[in-house]
Amino acid sequence: MRQIVLDTETTGLEAARGHRLIELGCVELLARRVSGSHFHRYLNPERDIDAGAQAVHGISIEFLADKPRFADVVEEFLAYIKGAELIIHNAAFDVGFIDAELARLGPQYGRLTDHATVLDTLAMAREMYPGQRNSLDALCKRLDIDNSHRELHGALLDAEILADVYLALTAGQGALDFVVEVETTQVQIAVYGVAGERPPVRVRLADAAELAAHEARLAGIDKASKGACVWRRLEPAPV
């Protein structure tokens, strides 16, 4: 699956009051790995930036004066996210701003969800950690993710951090990559003397503490996936 971790910066908090996007940051994940591809644009909002917003992201209207407008990058942006799953923290905020920008350009652009699906990591974190703080900074601290280089908010930087947070939140849910080393007959003969002969396999069973840790891990995955933990449905192997 192609996933795009997305974040934005804006002139203020409310798109309904005419606030605009000033930065788009996207990081691509392929098969749960950061691919190295990203989409990043600063945008001229054609309006002032609230002082409170500028204190958060540090982006000034003077810096944005020569930057493209959203209308100038919309085709490139939509082509980049087309058909992907967008991973967004507090998705309602970012989706609301992008939808407002698309609406300004005309009905032919539709809404963001006409081009990609959306997964909200804030909603996911609230299910996993009810009653706790689930901001991006709080999740970094809880999941032991280094964000010490984050002095101000920035769309691309926050998307990169969110990619690490998402992968940590969903650890164990991706496809397992098995590396199989094939031994040739010649190698078998060299190691064991006769092709097909092998020393007896040593089996080490999990102890009680390991079984308890494993069960706790499965319970966390089951909760995060709303009962879709595939390991719960596997038949136990014969001992």
Residue pairs with C-beta under 8 A, 6 or more apart in sequence:
1 31
1 85
2 28
2 29
2 30
2 83
2 84
2 85
3 28
3 29
3 30
3 32
3 84
3 85
3 86
3 87
3 119
4 26
4 27
4 28
4 29
4 39
4 80
4 81
4 84
4 85
4 86
4 87
4 116
5 26
5 27
5 28
5 29
5 86
5 87
5 88
5 159
5 160
5 162
5 163
5 166
6 24
6 25
6 26
6 81
6 86
6 87
6 88
6 94
6 159
7 25
7 88
7 89
7 94
7 155
7 156
7 158
7 159
7 162
8 21
8 23
8 24
8 25
8 93
8 94
8 97
8 98
8 155
9 21
9 22
9 23
9 53
9 57
9 59
9 153
9 154
9 155
10 19
10 20
10 21
10 22
10 53
10 97
11 19
11 20
11 22
11 45
11 47
11 48
11 49
11 50
11 53
12 19
12 49
12 50
12 52
12 53
13 19
13 50
13 52
13 53
15 96
15 97
15 99
15 100
16 96
16 100
18 47
19 45
19 47
19 50
19 53
19 97
20 43
20 45
20 46
20 47
20 70
20 97
20 101
21 43
21 45
21 70
21 97
21 98
21 101
22 42
22 43
22 44
22 45
22 49
22 57
22 59
22 64
23 40
23 41
23 42
23 43
23 57
23 59
23 154
23 155
23 156
24 39
24 40
24 41
24 43
24 73
24 77
24 155
25 38
25 39
25 40
25 154
25 155
25 156
25 157
25 158
25 159
25 160
26 38
26 39
26 40
26 80
26 81
26 156
26 159
27 34
27 38
27 156
27 159
27 160
27 162
27 163
28 34
28 35
28 36
28 37
28 38
28 84
29 35
29 87
29 163
29 167
31 174
31 175
32 167
32 170
32 174
32 175
34 160
34 163
38 156
38 159
39 76
39 77
39 80
39 81
40 155
40 156
41 67
41 68
41 73
41 77
42 59
42 63
42 64
42 67
43 64
43 67
43 68
43 69
43 70
43 73
44 64
44 65
44 66
44 67
44 68
44 69
45 61
45 64
46 69
48 61
49 59
49 60
49 61
54 60
56 152
56 153
57 152
57 153
57 154
58 152
58 153
70 101
70 104
70 105
71 104
71 105
74 101
74 102
74 105
74 109
78 109
78 115
81 115
81 116
82 115
82 116
83 115
83 116
84 116
84 117
85 116
85 117
85 118
85 119
86 112
86 116
86 117
86 118
86 119
87 119
87 121
87 162
87 163
87 166
88 94
88 95
88 118
88 119
88 120
88 121
88 162
89 120
89 121
89 122
89 136
89 158
89 162
89 165
90 120
90 122
91 118
91 119
91 120
91 122
91 123
92 120
95 112
95 113
95 118
98 112
99 111
99 112
102 109
102 110
102 111
102 112
103 109
112 118
121 162
121 165
121 166
121 169
122 134
124 169
124 170
124 224
125 134
125 139
125 169
126 134
127 223
127 224
127 226
128 169
128 220
128 223
128 224
129 142
132 138
132 142
136 147
136 158
136 161
136 162
136 165
137 147
137 150
139 145
139 165
139 169
140 146
140 147
140 161
140 164
140 165
143 165
143 168
143 169
145 161
145 164
145 165
145 168
147 161
149 157
150 157
150 158
150 161
169 224
170 224
172 217
172 221
173 221
173 224
173 225
183 191
185 195
188 195
188 196
188 197
189 195
192 198
192 199
205 239
206 214
218 229
218 231
218 232
221 229
221 231
222 228
222 229
222 232
